[in-house]
């Protein structure tokens, strides 16, 4: 918890597991591994194709298995498993925040959804951050109200600190 007095929730940290991503990419990995083993047994010369595909499914599954979201007194950050492909947005760059429901066809991973970049691993609920100077960053979450509250709280603390300074 933060050492700021009151009923605050900062820092906010949440890891959402992408069960659908794991299932889909895991199925691809198992299928490709089966094809690789079959080709090895039959001494087929398709290893140049099967090995990279098998490794690609494994790498993508490891990379996009979860999404970690953090909100503290200075930033909102979202990054996939292991902190790779992370994006940090300073609170000063956030103009607005709201809960948003993504369309079913928006998918998972890093996507362009309309005018926004979205980081999602599972589900359709998200928090949309409108950025100063344009641009939108969407963070998929299974806790949209808690994430929005943390972002608003952090923005309020940042504004208060600017006024005091």
NUZAVO-484477 format. One line per field, with one value per residue (C-alpha): x, y, z. Coordinates in Angstrom, 3 decimals, always signed. Example, Ala and Ser with C-alpha at 12.3 -4.5 7.8 and 13.67 -1.06 7.14 Angstrom:
east: c(+12.300 | +13.670)
north: c(-4.500 | -1.060)
up: c(+7.800 | +7.140)
END
This chain:
east: c(+0.000 | +0.933 | +2.146 | -0.378 | -2.999 | -6.632 | -8.612 | -6.370 | -5.733 | -2.353 | -0.249 | -2.631 | -1.159 | -3.057 | -2.076 | -4.749 | -4.175 | -5.146 | -6.777 | -8.094 | -4.688 | -3.017 | -5.622 | -5.451 | -1.673 | -1.222 | -3.406 | -1.260 | +1.900 | +0.634 | -0.531 | +2.791 | +4.744 | +2.727 | +3.520 | +7.185 | +7.360 | +5.514 | +7.907 | +10.919 | +9.613 | +8.908 | +12.232 | +10.522 | +12.553 | +10.131 | +12.019 | +12.773 | +9.028 | +7.929 | +10.656 | +10.138 | +6.337 | +6.540 | +8.937 | +6.762 | +3.682 | +5.690 | +7.178 | +3.842 | +2.131 | +4.853 | +4.820 | +1.050 | +0.013 | -0.735 | -1.098 | +0.289 | -1.192 | +0.267 | -0.832 | +1.295 | +1.739 | +3.424 | +2.515 | +0.022 | +1.837 | +0.693 | +2.923 | +2.682 | +4.365 | +7.828 | +7.468 | +8.001 | +6.113 | +5.278 | +3.915 | +4.181 | +2.061 | +2.931 | -0.123 | +0.471 | -0.239 | -3.664 | -6.482 | -9.422 | -10.233 | -13.356 | -14.540 | -15.040 | -16.398 | -14.437 | -16.226 | -16.059 | -13.939 | -11.213 | -9.264 | -6.410 | -2.840 | -1.724 | -4.364 | -5.523 | -9.169 | -10.584 | -8.386 | -6.829 | -4.030 | -5.316 | -3.435 | -5.708 | -5.378 | -8.938 | -12.449 | -14.006 | -13.854 | -11.246 | -10.234 | -9.669 | -7.083 | -7.462 | -4.041 | -3.116 | -2.532 | -4.612 | -4.250 | -5.983 | -4.550 | -6.897 | -6.010 | -8.052 | -8.896 | -11.186 | -11.338 | -12.425 | -13.950 | -10.942 | -8.479 | -10.480 | -10.644 | -6.886 | -6.220 | -8.566 | -7.046 | -3.514 | -4.504 | -6.051 | -2.904 | -0.717 | -2.895 | -2.767 | +1.032 | +1.289 | -0.833 | +1.155 | +4.540)
north: c(+0.000 | +3.612 | +5.664 | +8.358 | +8.638 | +7.811 | +5.092 | +4.683 | +1.694 | +2.668 | +1.079 | -1.039 | -4.288 | -6.995 | -9.917 | -11.308 | -14.764 | -15.215 | -18.642 | -18.388 | -17.387 | -20.255 | -22.721 | -21.560 | -21.311 | -24.454 | -26.352 | -25.037 | -26.059 | -29.589 | -29.960 | -28.752 | -30.939 | -33.941 | -33.073 | -32.633 | -36.035 | -37.651 | -36.156 | -37.242 | -40.817 | -40.890 | -39.175 | -36.439 | -33.406 | -30.790 | -29.938 | -26.496 | -25.817 | -27.794 | -26.682 | -22.904 | -23.275 | -25.345 | -22.863 | -19.927 | -21.347 | -21.960 | -18.446 | -16.729 | -18.758 | -17.820 | -14.157 | -13.560 | -15.828 | -12.941 | -9.178 | -7.288 | -3.864 | -1.430 | +2.024 | +4.083 | +7.751 | +8.541 | +5.989 | +3.512 | +0.485 | -2.598 | -5.403 | -8.989 | -11.971 | -11.177 | -7.441 | -7.744 | -5.421 | -3.175 | +0.333 | +2.974 | +6.104 | +9.008 | +10.311 | +13.784 | +12.381 | +10.983 | +13.352 | +11.042 | +7.526 | +5.425 | +1.822 | +0.453 | -2.786 | -4.014 | -5.583 | -9.378 | -9.242 | -7.103 | -10.216 | -10.608 | -9.414 | -6.030 | -4.753 | -1.634 | -1.140 | +1.845 | +4.789 | +3.023 | +0.606 | -2.164 | -4.610 | -7.537 | -11.200 | -12.289 | -10.910 | -7.735 | -5.396 | -2.654 | +0.784 | +3.416 | +6.117 | +9.243 | +10.816 | +14.496 | +15.570 | +12.728 | +9.003 | +6.352 | +3.430 | +0.610 | -1.890 | -5.078 | -6.238 | -8.475 | -5.694 | -2.625 | -0.690 | -1.278 | -0.270 | +2.851 | +3.805 | +3.387 | +5.503 | +8.256 | +8.158 | +8.392 | +11.272 | +13.089 | +12.623 | +13.809 | +16.903 | +17.605 | +17.261 | +19.712 | +22.282 | +21.966 | +22.223)
up: c(+0.000 | -0.417 | +2.513 | +1.585 | +4.349 | +3.808 | +2.140 | -0.912 | -3.120 | -4.587 | -5.785 | -7.826 | -9.177 | -10.965 | -13.172 | -15.464 | -16.930 | -20.575 | -20.432 | -23.981 | -25.285 | -23.443 | -24.714 | -28.341 | -28.560 | -26.451 | -28.901 | -31.752 | -29.906 | -29.250 | -32.851 | -34.244 | -31.822 | -33.041 | -36.653 | -35.787 | -34.074 | -36.980 | -39.513 | -37.450 | -37.309 | -41.032 | -41.796 | -43.783 | -44.683 | -43.328 | -40.152 | -41.612 | -41.368 | -38.298 | -35.863 | -36.318 | -36.141 | -32.955 | -31.348 | -32.475 | -30.758 | -27.573 | -27.606 | -28.276 | -25.552 | -23.062 | -24.100 | -24.081 | -21.177 | -18.822 | -18.623 | -15.630 | -14.891 | -12.370 | -11.279 | -8.923 | -8.049 | -11.383 | -14.087 | -15.459 | -16.871 | -18.737 | -19.939 | -20.988 | -19.312 | -18.019 | -18.622 | -22.351 | -24.668 | -21.719 | -22.060 | -19.347 | -19.507 | -17.192 | -15.322 | -16.773 | -20.246 | -19.243 | -20.145 | -19.364 | -18.222 | -18.572 | -18.560 | -22.048 | -23.461 | -26.460 | -29.432 | -29.612 | -32.753 | -31.130 | -30.161 | -27.687 | -27.597 | -28.875 | -31.255 | -32.982 | -31.978 | -33.830 | -32.894 | -29.895 | -29.149 | -26.891 | -24.660 | -23.769 | -22.797 | -22.083 | -22.065 | -23.391 | -20.374 | -20.468 | -19.252 | -21.915 | -21.285 | -23.412 | -23.852 | -23.946 | -27.532 | -28.909 | -28.885 | -26.846 | -24.877 | -23.844 | -21.126 | -20.996 | -17.487 | -15.494 | -12.851 | -14.838 | -11.916 | -9.627 | -12.354 | -13.203 | -9.504 | -9.173 | -12.276 | -11.068 | -7.600 | -9.001 | -11.301 | -8.343 | -6.248 | -9.130 | -9.562 | -5.838 | -5.834 | -8.771 | -6.937 | -3.724 | -5.507)
END
